[in-house]
Amino acid sequence: MWYNNILETVGNTPLVKLNKIPAEHGIKATVLAKIETTNPGNSIKDRMAVKMIEDA
């Protein structure tokens, strides 16, 4: 997959199921972690920056 510009790569970050941590603590729920480091700036702040650019 390719993108037209860097702004299109922000967001839609993957969710990853955590298996070991919940099991070690006796948690019977599905625990997911959002991997924001897949954004170009490695941060959730990328989403806010894109929103400011779009609103300008």
mmCIF file of the N, C-alpha and C atoms, coordinates in Angstrom:
data_MODEL
# 
_entry.id   MODEL 
# 
loop_
_atom_site.group_PDB 
_atom_site.id 
_atom_site.type_symbol 
_atom_site.label_atom_id 
_atom_site.label_alt_id 
_atom_site.label_comp_id 
_atom_site.label_asym_id 
_atom_site.label_entity_id 
_atom_site.label_seq_id 
_atom_site.pdbx_PDB_ins_code 
_atom_site.Cartn_x 
_atom_site.Cartn_y 
_atom_site.Cartn_z 
_atom_site.occupancy 
_atom_site.B_iso_or_equiv 
_atom_site.pdbx_formal_charge 
_atom_site.auth_seq_id 
_atom_site.auth_comp_id 
_atom_site.auth_asym_id 
_atom_site.auth_atom_id 
_atom_site.pdbx_PDB_model_num 
ATOM 1   N N  . MET A 1 1  ? 0.839   -1.175  0.000  1.00 0.00 ? 1  MET A N  1 
ATOM 2   C CA . MET A 1 1  ? 0.000   0.000   0.000  1.00 0.00 ? 1  MET A CA 1 
ATOM 3   C C  . MET A 1 1  ? 0.885   1.240   0.000  1.00 0.00 ? 1  MET A C  1 
ATOM 4   N N  . TRP A 1 2  ? 0.465   2.269   -0.730 1.00 0.00 ? 2  TRP A N  1 
ATOM 5   C CA . TRP A 1 2  ? 1.204   3.527   -0.729 1.00 0.00 ? 2  TRP A CA 1 
ATOM 6   C C  . TRP A 1 2  ? 0.238   4.671   -0.464 1.00 0.00 ? 2  TRP A C  1 
ATOM 7   N N  . TYR A 1 3  ? 0.777   5.783   -0.021 1.00 0.00 ? 3  TYR A N  1 
ATOM 8   C CA . TYR A 1 3  ? -0.010  6.956   0.351  1.00 0.00 ? 3  TYR A CA 1 
ATOM 9   C C  . TYR A 1 3  ? 0.413   8.153   -0.485 1.00 0.00 ? 3  TYR A C  1 
ATOM 10  N N  . ASN A 1 4  ? -0.500  9.095   -0.654 1.00 0.00 ? 4  ASN A N  1 
ATOM 11  C CA . ASN A 1 4  ? -0.214  10.304  -1.428 1.00 0.00 ? 4  ASN A CA 1 
ATOM 12  C C  . ASN A 1 4  ? 0.659   11.291  -0.674 1.00 0.00 ? 4  ASN A C  1 
ATOM 13  N N  . ASN A 1 5  ? 0.561   11.281  0.657  1.00 0.00 ? 5  ASN A N  1 
ATOM 14  C CA . ASN A 1 5  ? 1.382   12.179  1.473  1.00 0.00 ? 5  ASN A CA 1 
ATOM 15  C C  . ASN A 1 5  ? 1.460   11.634  2.892  1.00 0.00 ? 5  ASN A C  1 
ATOM 16  N N  . ILE A 1 6  ? 2.332   12.225  3.689  1.00 0.00 ? 6  ILE A N  1 
ATOM 17  C CA . ILE A 1 6  ? 2.583   11.730  5.052  1.00 0.00 ? 6  ILE A CA 1 
ATOM 18  C C  . ILE A 1 6  ? 1.350   11.851  5.945  1.00 0.00 ? 6  ILE A C  1 
ATOM 19  N N  . LEU A 1 7  ? 0.489   12.828  5.679  1.00 0.00 ? 7  LEU A N  1 
ATOM 20  C CA . LEU A 1 7  ? -0.700  13.015  6.514  1.00 0.00 ? 7  LEU A CA 1 
ATOM 21  C C  . LEU A 1 7  ? -1.645  11.819  6.432  1.00 0.00 ? 7  LEU A C  1 
ATOM 22  N N  . GLU A 1 8  ? -1.663  11.144  5.316  1.00 0.00 ? 8  GLU A N  1 
ATOM 23  C CA . GLU A 1 8  ? -2.531  9.978   5.162  1.00 0.00 ? 8  GLU A CA 1 
ATOM 24  C C  . GLU A 1 8  ? -2.087  8.786   6.013  1.00 0.00 ? 8  GLU A C  1 
ATOM 25  N N  . THR A 1 9  ? -0.863  8.812   6.490  1.00 0.00 ? 9  THR A N  1 
ATOM 26  C CA . THR A 1 9  ? -0.365  7.686   7.286  1.00 0.00 ? 9  THR A CA 1 
ATOM 27  C C  . THR A 1 9  ? -0.709  7.817   8.765  1.00 0.00 ? 9  THR A C  1 
ATOM 28  N N  . VAL A 1 10 ? -1.222  8.980   9.173  1.00 0.00 ? 10 VAL A N  1 
ATOM 29  C CA . VAL A 1 10 ? -1.532  9.219   10.585 1.00 0.00 ? 10 VAL A CA 1 
ATOM 30  C C  . VAL A 1 10 ? -2.872  8.582   10.926 1.00 0.00 ? 10 VAL A C  1 
ATOM 31  N N  . GLY A 1 11 ? -2.940  7.943   12.072 1.00 0.00 ? 11 GLY A N  1 
ATOM 32  C CA . GLY A 1 11 ? -4.173  7.321   12.530 1.00 0.00 ? 11 GLY A CA 1 
ATOM 33  C C  . GLY A 1 11 ? -4.260  5.868   12.094 1.00 0.00 ? 11 GLY A C  1 
ATOM 34  N N  . ASN A 1 12 ? -5.396  5.266   12.387 1.00 0.00 ? 12 ASN A N  1 
ATOM 35  C CA . ASN A 1 12 ? -5.617  3.853   12.073 1.00 0.00 ? 12 ASN A CA 1 
ATOM 36  C C  . ASN A 1 12 ? -4.471  2.984   12.572 1.00 0.00 ? 12 ASN A C  1 
ATOM 37  N N  . THR A 1 13 ? -3.982  3.319   13.752 1.00 0.00 ? 13 THR A N  1 
ATOM 38  C CA . THR A 1 13 ? -2.888  2.551   14.336 1.00 0.00 ? 13 THR A CA 1 
ATOM 39  C C  . THR A 1 13 ? -3.411  1.195   14.820 1.00 0.00 ? 13 THR A C  1 
ATOM 40  N N  . PRO A 1 14 ? -2.578  0.176   14.777 1.00 0.00 ? 14 PRO A N  1 
ATOM 41  C CA . PRO A 1 14 ? -3.044  -1.168  15.114 1.00 0.00 ? 14 PRO A CA 1 
ATOM 42  C C  . PRO A 1 14 ? -3.282  -1.373  16.610 1.00 0.00 ? 14 PRO A C  1 
ATOM 43  N N  . LEU A 1 15 ? -4.217  -2.269  16.895 1.00 0.00 ? 15 LEU A N  1 
ATOM 44  C CA . LEU A 1 15 ? -4.447  -2.749  18.257 1.00 0.00 ? 15 LEU A CA 1 
ATOM 45  C C  . LEU A 1 15 ? -3.815  -4.129  18.359 1.00 0.00 ? 15 LEU A C  1 
ATOM 46  N N  . VAL A 1 16 ? -3.102  -4.363  19.449 1.00 0.00 ? 16 VAL A N  1 
ATOM 47  C CA . VAL A 1 16 ? -2.439  -5.646  19.661 1.00 0.00 ? 16 VAL A CA 1 
ATOM 48  C C  . VAL A 1 16 ? -2.949  -6.242  20.967 1.00 0.00 ? 16 VAL A C  1 
ATOM 49  N N  . LYS A 1 17 ? -3.350  -7.501  20.919 1.00 0.00 ? 17 LYS A N  1 
ATOM 50  C CA . LYS A 1 17 ? -3.839  -8.186  22.115 1.00 0.00 ? 17 LYS A CA 1 
ATOM 51  C C  . LYS A 1 17 ? -2.670  -8.512  23.033 1.00 0.00 ? 17 LYS A C  1 
ATOM 52  N N  . LEU A 1 18 ? -2.824  -8.142  24.308 1.00 0.00 ? 18 LEU A N  1 
ATOM 53  C CA . LEU A 1 18 ? -1.820  -8.481  25.313 1.00 0.00 ? 18 LEU A CA 1 
ATOM 54  C C  . LEU A 1 18 ? -2.215  -9.808  25.942 1.00 0.00 ? 18 LEU A C  1 
ATOM 55  N N  . ASN A 1 19 ? -1.338  -10.758 25.935 1.00 0.00 ? 19 ASN A N  1 
ATOM 56  C CA . ASN A 1 19 ? -1.634  -12.078 26.484 1.00 0.00 ? 19 ASN A CA 1 
ATOM 57  C C  . ASN A 1 19 ? -0.967  -12.306 27.835 1.00 0.00 ? 19 ASN A C  1 
ATOM 58  N N  . LYS A 1 20 ? 0.300   -11.999 27.934 1.00 0.00 ? 20 LYS A N  1 
ATOM 59  C CA . LYS A 1 20 ? 1.082   -12.330 29.125 1.00 0.00 ? 20 LYS A CA 1 
ATOM 60  C C  . LYS A 1 20 ? 0.672   -11.507 30.348 1.00 0.00 ? 20 LYS A C  1 
ATOM 61  N N  . ILE A 1 21 ? 0.542   -10.210 30.193 1.00 0.00 ? 21 ILE A N  1 
ATOM 62  C CA . ILE A 1 21 ? 0.247   -9.336  31.343 1.00 0.00 ? 21 ILE A CA 1 
ATOM 63  C C  . ILE A 1 21 ? -1.088  -9.687  32.000 1.00 0.00 ? 21 ILE A C  1 
ATOM 64  N N  . PRO A 1 22 ? -2.195  -9.794  31.241 1.00 0.00 ? 22 PRO A N  1 
ATOM 65  C CA . PRO A 1 22 ? -3.455  -10.169 31.896 1.00 0.00 ? 22 PRO A CA 1 
ATOM 66  C C  . PRO A 1 22 ? -3.381  -11.541 32.576 1.00 0.00 ? 22 PRO A C  1 
ATOM 67  N N  . ALA A 1 23 ? -2.728  -12.502 31.932 1.00 0.00 ? 23 ALA A N  1 
ATOM 68  C CA . ALA A 1 23 ? -2.620  -13.848 32.507 1.00 0.00 ? 23 ALA A CA 1 
ATOM 69  C C  . ALA A 1 23 ? -1.848  -13.827 33.819 1.00 0.00 ? 23 ALA A C  1 
ATOM 70  N N  . GLU A 1 24 ? -0.777  -13.033 33.874 1.00 0.00 ? 24 GLU A N  1 
ATOM 71  C CA . GLU A 1 24 ? 0.033   -12.951 35.096 1.00 0.00 ? 24 GLU A CA 1 
ATOM 72  C C  . GLU A 1 24 ? -0.726  -12.334 36.259 1.00 0.00 ? 24 GLU A C  1 
ATOM 73  N N  . HIS A 1 25 ? -1.724  -11.513 35.955 1.00 0.00 ? 25 HIS A N  1 
ATOM 74  C CA . HIS A 1 25 ? -2.474  -10.820 37.001 1.00 0.00 ? 25 HIS A CA 1 
ATOM 75  C C  . HIS A 1 25 ? -3.877  -11.390 37.190 1.00 0.00 ? 25 HIS A C  1 
ATOM 76  N N  . GLY A 1 26 ? -4.159  -12.510 36.573 1.00 0.00 ? 26 GLY A N  1 
ATOM 77  C CA . GLY A 1 26 ? -5.450  -13.164 36.738 1.00 0.00 ? 26 GLY A CA 1 
ATOM 78  C C  . GLY A 1 26 ? -6.607  -12.410 36.104 1.00 0.00 ? 26 GLY A C  1 
ATOM 79  N N  . ILE A 1 27 ? -6.332  -11.573 35.131 1.00 0.00 ? 27 ILE A N  1 
ATOM 80  C CA . ILE A 1 27 ? -7.377  -10.798 34.458 1.00 0.00 ? 27 ILE A CA 1 
ATOM 81  C C  . ILE A 1 27 ? -8.002  -11.668 33.377 1.00 0.00 ? 27 ILE A C  1 
ATOM 82  N N  . LYS A 1 28 ? -9.320  -11.786 33.400 1.00 0.00 ? 28 LYS A N  1 
ATOM 83  C CA . LYS A 1 28 ? -10.021 -12.651 32.458 1.00 0.00 ? 28 LYS A CA 1 
ATOM 84  C C  . LYS A 1 28 ? -10.602 -11.874 31.278 1.00 0.00 ? 28 LYS A C  1 
ATOM 85  N N  . ALA A 1 29 ? -10.224 -10.626 31.131 1.00 0.00 ? 29 ALA A N  1 
ATOM 86  C CA . ALA A 1 29 ? -10.723 -9.791  30.032 1.00 0.00 ? 29 ALA A CA 1 
ATOM 87  C C  . ALA A 1 29 ? -9.710  -9.760  28.891 1.00 0.00 ? 29 ALA A C  1 
ATOM 88  N N  . THR A 1 30 ? -10.185 -9.396  27.718 1.00 0.00 ? 30 THR A N  1 
ATOM 89  C CA . THR A 1 30 ? -9.288  -9.160  26.591 1.00 0.00 ? 30 THR A CA 1 
ATOM 90  C C  . THR A 1 30 ? -8.704  -7.764  26.757 1.00 0.00 ? 30 THR A C  1 
ATOM 91  N N  . VAL A 1 31 ? -7.396  -7.663  26.785 1.00 0.00 ? 31 VAL A N  1 
ATOM 92  C CA . VAL A 1 31 ? -6.714  -6.377  26.957 1.00 0.00 ? 31 VAL A CA 1 
ATOM 93  C C  . VAL A 1 31 ? -5.964  -6.067  25.663 1.00 0.00 ? 31 VAL A C  1 
ATOM 94  N N  . LEU A 1 32 ? -6.245  -4.887  25.116 1.00 0.00 ? 32 LEU A N  1 
ATOM 95  C CA . LEU A 1 32 ? -5.621  -4.468  23.866 1.00 0.00 ? 32 LEU A CA 1 
ATOM 96  C C  . LEU A 1 32 ? -4.759  -3.239  24.099 1.00 0.00 ? 32 LEU A C  1 
ATOM 97  N N  . ALA A 1 33 ? -3.660  -3.143  23.367 1.00 0.00 ? 33 ALA A N  1 
ATOM 98  C CA . ALA A 1 33 ? -2.784  -1.969  23.426 1.00 0.00 ? 33 ALA A CA 1 
ATOM 99  C C  . ALA A 1 33 ? -2.761  -1.331  22.041 1.00 0.00 ? 33 ALA A C  1 
ATOM 100 N N  . LYS A 1 34 ? -2.899  -0.015  22.006 1.00 0.00 ? 34 LYS A N  1 
ATOM 101 C CA . LYS A 1 34 ? -2.856  0.718   20.745 1.00 0.00 ? 34 LYS A CA 1 
ATOM 102 C C  . LYS A 1 34 ? -1.411  1.135   20.487 1.00 0.00 ? 34 LYS A C  1 
ATOM 103 N N  . ILE A 1 35 ? -0.879  0.795   19.342 1.00 0.00 ? 35 ILE A N  1 
ATOM 104 C CA . ILE A 1 35 ? 0.524   1.033   19.023 1.00 0.00 ? 35 ILE A CA 1 
ATOM 105 C C  . ILE A 1 35 ? 0.657   2.353   18.251 1.00 0.00 ? 35 ILE A C  1 
ATOM 106 N N  . GLU A 1 36 ? 0.741   3.457   19.000 1.00 0.00 ? 36 GLU A N  1 
ATOM 107 C CA . GLU A 1 36 ? 0.810   4.786   18.391 1.00 0.00 ? 36 GLU A CA 1 
ATOM 108 C C  . GLU A 1 36 ? 2.161   5.067   17.744 1.00 0.00 ? 36 GLU A C  1 
ATOM 109 N N  . THR A 1 37 ? 3.162   4.263   18.033 1.00 0.00 ? 37 THR A N  1 
ATOM 110 C CA . THR A 1 37 ? 4.487   4.523   17.455 1.00 0.00 ? 37 THR A CA 1 
ATOM 111 C C  . THR A 1 37 ? 4.540   4.230   15.962 1.00 0.00 ? 37 THR A C  1 
ATOM 112 N N  . THR A 1 38 ? 3.451   3.698   15.401 1.00 0.00 ? 38 THR A N  1 
ATOM 113 C CA . THR A 1 38 ? 3.423   3.506   13.952 1.00 0.00 ? 38 THR A CA 1 
ATOM 114 C C  . THR A 1 38 ? 3.060   4.790   13.221 1.00 0.00 ? 38 THR A C  1 
ATOM 115 N N  . ASN A 1 39 ? 2.702   5.849   13.968 1.00 0.00 ? 39 ASN A N  1 
ATOM 116 C CA . ASN A 1 39 ? 2.490   7.159   13.355 1.00 0.00 ? 39 ASN A CA 1 
ATOM 117 C C  . ASN A 1 39 ? 3.840   7.734   12.940 1.00 0.00 ? 39 ASN A C  1 
ATOM 118 N N  . PRO A 1 40 ? 3.874   8.626   11.946 1.00 0.00 ? 40 PRO A N  1 
ATOM 119 C CA . PRO A 1 40 ? 5.151   9.174   11.462 1.00 0.00 ? 40 PRO A CA 1 
ATOM 120 C C  . PRO A 1 40 ? 6.014   9.811   12.550 1.00 0.00 ? 40 PRO A C  1 
ATOM 121 N N  . GLY A 1 41 ? 5.392   10.488  13.512 1.00 0.00 ? 41 GLY A N  1 
ATOM 122 C CA . GLY A 1 41 ? 6.150   11.131  14.590 1.00 0.00 ? 41 GLY A CA 1 
ATOM 123 C C  . GLY A 1 41 ? 6.250   10.271  15.835 1.00 0.00 ? 41 GLY A C  1 
ATOM 124 N N  . ASN A 1 42 ? 5.836   9.010   15.736 1.00 0.00 ? 42 ASN A N  1 
ATOM 125 C CA . ASN A 1 42 ? 5.868   8.054   16.858 1.00 0.00 ? 42 ASN A CA 1 
ATOM 126 C C  . ASN A 1 42 ? 5.055   8.505   18.056 1.00 0.00 ? 42 ASN A C  1 
ATOM 127 N N  . SER A 1 43 ? 3.953   9.229   17.823 1.00 0.00 ? 43 SER A N  1 
ATOM 128 C CA . SER A 1 43 ? 3.209   9.802   18.934 1.00 0.00 ? 43 SER A CA 1 
ATOM 129 C C  . SER A 1 43 ? 1.740   9.979   18.575 1.00 0.00 ? 43 SER A C  1 
ATOM 130 N N  . ILE A 1 44 ? 0.887   9.954   19.605 1.00 0.00 ? 44 ILE A N  1 
ATOM 131 C CA . ILE A 1 44 ? -0.531  10.261  19.429 1.00 0.00 ? 44 ILE A CA 1 
ATOM 132 C C  . ILE A 1 44 ? -0.711  11.729  19.046 1.00 0.00 ? 44 ILE A C  1 
ATOM 133 N N  . LYS A 1 45 ? 0.293   12.555  19.315 1.00 0.00 ? 45 LYS A N  1 
ATOM 134 C CA . LYS A 1 45 ? 0.216   13.984  18.985 1.00 0.00 ? 45 LYS A CA 1 
ATOM 135 C C  . LYS A 1 45 ? 0.109   14.206  17.483 1.00 0.00 ? 45 LYS A C  1 
ATOM 136 N N  . ASP A 1 46 ? 0.487   13.230  16.686 1.00 0.00 ? 46 ASP A N  1 
ATOM 137 C CA . ASP A 1 46 ? 0.362   13.344  15.233 1.00 0.00 ? 46 ASP A CA 1 
ATOM 138 C C  . ASP A 1 46 ? -1.093  13.566  14.834 1.00 0.00 ? 46 ASP A C  1 
ATOM 139 N N  . ARG A 1 47 ? -2.014  12.915  15.538 1.00 0.00 ? 47 ARG A N  1 
ATOM 140 C CA . ARG A 1 47 ? -3.440  13.065  15.228 1.00 0.00 ? 47 ARG A CA 1 
ATOM 141 C C  . ARG A 1 47 ? -3.890  14.508  15.433 1.00 0.00 ? 47 ARG A C  1 
ATOM 142 N N  . MET A 1 48 ? -3.445  15.122  16.537 1.00 0.00 ? 48 MET A N  1 
ATOM 143 C CA . MET A 1 48 ? -3.808  16.512  16.815 1.00 0.00 ? 48 MET A CA 1 
ATOM 144 C C  . MET A 1 48 ? -3.210  17.447  15.773 1.00 0.00 ? 48 MET A C  1 
ATOM 145 N N  . ALA A 1 49 ? -1.993  17.173  15.360 1.00 0.00 ? 49 ALA A N  1 
ATOM 146 C CA . ALA A 1 49 ? -1.330  18.016  14.360 1.00 0.00 ? 49 ALA A CA 1 
ATOM 147 C C  . ALA A 1 49 ? -2.071  17.959  13.027 1.00 0.00 ? 49 ALA A C  1 
ATOM 148 N N  . VAL A 1 50 ? -2.490  16.774  12.616 1.00 0.00 ? 50 VAL A N  1 
ATOM 149 C CA . VAL A 1 50 ? -3.234  16.641  11.365 1.00 0.00 ? 50 VAL A CA 1 
ATOM 150 C C  . VAL A 1 50 ? -4.551  17.397  11.457 1.00 0.00 ? 50 VAL A C  1 
ATOM 151 N N  . LYS A 1 51 ? -5.230  17.297  12.585 1.00 0.00 ? 51 LYS A N  1 
ATOM 152 C CA . LYS A 1 51 ? -6.508  18.002  12.769 1.00 0.00 ? 51 LYS A CA 1 
ATOM 153 C C  . LYS A 1 51 ? -6.306  19.508  12.652 1.00 0.00 ? 51 LYS A C  1 
ATOM 154 N N  . MET A 1 52 ? -5.244  20.042  13.248 1.00 0.00 ? 52 MET A N  1 
ATOM 155 C CA . MET A 1 52 ? -4.971  21.481  13.160 1.00 0.00 ? 52 MET A CA 1 
ATOM 156 C C  . MET A 1 52 ? -4.689  21.892  11.718 1.00 0.00 ? 52 MET A C  1 
ATOM 157 N N  . ILE A 1 53 ? -3.964  21.063  10.987 1.00 0.00 ? 53 ILE A N  1 
ATOM 158 C CA . ILE A 1 53 ? -3.663  21.367  9.583  1.00 0.00 ? 53 ILE A CA 1 
ATOM 159 C C  . ILE A 1 53 ? -4.947  21.350  8.756  1.00 0.00 ? 53 ILE A C  1 
ATOM 160 N N  . GLU A 1 54 ? -5.791  20.359  8.986  1.00 0.00 ? 54 GLU A N  1 
ATOM 161 C CA . GLU A 1 54 ? -7.046  20.261  8.237  1.00 0.00 ? 54 GLU A CA 1 
ATOM 162 C C  . GLU A 1 54 ? -7.978  21.432  8.532  1.00 0.00 ? 54 GLU A C  1 
ATOM 163 N N  . ASP A 1 55 ? -7.987  21.909  9.777  1.00 0.00 ? 55 ASP A N  1 
ATOM 164 C CA . ASP A 1 55 ? -8.873  23.008  10.170 1.00 0.00 ? 55 ASP A CA 1 
ATOM 165 C C  . ASP A 1 55 ? -8.350  24.379  9.754  1.00 0.00 ? 55 ASP A C  1 
ATOM 166 N N  . ALA A 1 56 ? -7.073  24.461  9.391  1.00 0.00 ? 56 ALA A N  1 
ATOM 167 C CA . ALA A 1 56 ? -6.472  25.768  9.049  1.00 0.00 ? 56 ALA A CA 1 
ATOM 168 C C  . ALA A 1 56 ? -6.934  26.251  7.686  1.00 0.00 ? 56 ALA A C  1 
# 
